[in-house]
């Protein structure tokens, strides 16, 4: 069963998130916390969730303190920020702390569902217009090769299958692992390559002699 944790102090927005999640994941279990402390209490009691949806502006913390508390105590917890703050600098800082995405509260319900879906597939969601500024120049071939070489053998296999257009469940079947494991691999691939979607990862890999690099990496 897919489990979500909504961490937001506004009842109406928690209700809106519940509605979107219930529509797209009708069998999901949804837990709520109206403060960071309440979220910590749930997680500390052993609650395991597939995704936490976190508002930055919570009553018992300031700035990024709540996000940092959760990231420090539960480093493997997937977190997507859902915030009314829509500033590129805030987006960049949130992403630097390893969140799985940044969703403005102003997005329409359909876009909200699509964004959560992208994160659940392992992508890092950033809304159009708020993407962090890229490098001043296009990364060199050497830089791309170096990034690819940071991937583990299993991540390389996953990236190969992404290039083939396979979905997470298809990759899980081929590798005989769980979908959550595949999602974790995809997230790490995106982080290591410095991209925010599966498509961007495939494009980056295709800009060099991908197969030769992978052959060298696999020994």
N, C-alpha and C positions, 0 to 999 in steps of 0.2 A: 504494500500500500504506500502511495506517495504521501508524504507528510510536509506540511507547510507551517511555518511560524510567522505570524504577523506581529511586528513590534511597532506599534503606533498608538499615540495617546488620544487620537480623534475617533470616537465610535463610528461616525458616519463614514469615514474613509476605510476603517477596518471592515465595515459592512460592504462597501463597494469592492474591496479586494476579495472578500469572501464570495461575493456574487460572481466575479470574473473567474476565480479559481474553481468555484463550483460548476460553472458552465463548461469550462474546458477540461477539468479533471473531476468529474462527478463522483468518483470513488475516493477522492483525497480526504485525508484527515487534516483539519485546520485547527491550530491552536493560536491563542491570542495572548499578547502581553501589552499592558498599557504603560510600561516603564522598562528601562534597561534592567533594573533590579528584578522585576517580575520575569523577564526573559532569562536572566541568569538563574533564577530559582527553578524555572522549568527545565532548563538545560542541565543544571546541577543535579536535578532529581533523576536524570537519565533519559530525558526526552531526546530522541534522535529524529532529526528532520532532514529532508532533502533540499530545502531552501528556506532561508529566513528573509523576509521582506522588511527592511528596516528604515524607519523615518529618522533622519539625523536630528531633528528638533524634538527632543524628548524632555519631559519636565525635570528629570533627575540628573541630567548631564548638560554639558555645554560643548558646542562645536562638534569635533570628531571624537570626543571622549567616549561616547557610547559605542561607536563602531570599534574603537581601539580596544575597549574593554572586552568586547565579544571576540574580536580577532585574536587577542592575546590569550584569553582563557580557552577558546575553542578554535584553534587555527585551521581545523579541517571543516568547519561549518561554512557551507556556501551561503554568502550574503549578497543580496542585491539591494542597493539603496533606492528607496521610493520617496522622493523628497519634493517639497514645494520650492526649494532653492534651486534656481536654474542659472548658474553661473559657471562658465567654462573652467574657471580656476578651482571651484569646488568639485566639479566633475573630475578634473585631473588629480586632485589630491585624494579623492575617494578611490579612484582607480589605483593610485600608487600604494594604497593599503591592501590591495589584492581583492577588492570586491568583484563579484561576477557581473556587475552591471550597474547602471544608473538610470532610473526611470523617473522623469518628472511627473508630478501629480497632475499636471495639466493635460496629459495625453488622454485621448479618447479611450473608451473601454476596450474597443477592438484592438487598438495599438498596445494597450496595457497587457492584454492577453497574449498578443504576439510577442511582446518583449519578454514576458515570463517564459513563454514557450522556447524562445531562443536560448535563454539562460539554462533552462532545463535540458536542452540539447547539448550544452557545453560551450556555447558561444558567450562572448562578453557583450552585453547590450549597451550601446551608447546612442542616444537619439541624434538624428541628423541635425547638424548645426552646433552640436556640443562636443564633437569629437576632439580629443586632444590634438594640438598642433603636431604635425609630423616633423621629421627631420628636414633641415633646410635643403639637403640634397638627397637624391635617391641612394639608398644603401648600396654599397659596392658588392660585387660578386663574392669577394672574400668575406664580407660581413655576413652575407646570406649563408655561405657555406659554414661559417663558424657557428651561426645560430642552429643550423640543422644538426651539426655535430654534437650539440648539447642534448639532443633527444636520446632517450633510452631506446634499446632495440624494440621494445613493445610499442613505444610511442611512434617509432618509425613505421612499424606495421600498420598502426592506426592511421597515420598520415597517408600511407600508400592507399588504404581503402577509402579515405576521404577523397583522394584524387579520382577514385573510381566511381564516386558519387553514392557510396553506400551509406545507409542510415545507421544510427547507433545500434539499433536492435540487430541489424544485419552484421555489423562488425562484431557485436557480442557473440553472435552465433558462430561466425568464422573463427574467432579466437577462443571460443568456449569459456567466456567470462561473463559477468553480469553487466547489464546496461549502465549501472552506476559506476563501474570500473572504467568503462569506455568513456563516459562523460568526464570522469576525472582526468583521463589521458588527454582528451580533447582540450580541456581547460589548460592543462600544462603545456600542450603544444602551442596554443595561442599565446600563452604568457611568454614562453621561451622565444617564439618567433616575433613577439612584439606586435601582434595583430589582434583584431577584435571579432573576427568571424571565421567560420570554416572556409568560406569562399576566399577570404584574404590569405589564409594559410596556404591554400592550394595555389593561388596566384604567385605568392612568394616562392614556393617550391618550384614552380614551373619556369621561373626566370633564370634558372641555372641548370646544369646537367644533373638533374635531380637523381636519376638512377645511378649514375656513377658515384655520387656522394654517398648514397645509401649503401651501395656495394662496398665502398671503402669502410663505412661505419660498421657494417655487419661483419666485416673481416673476411 
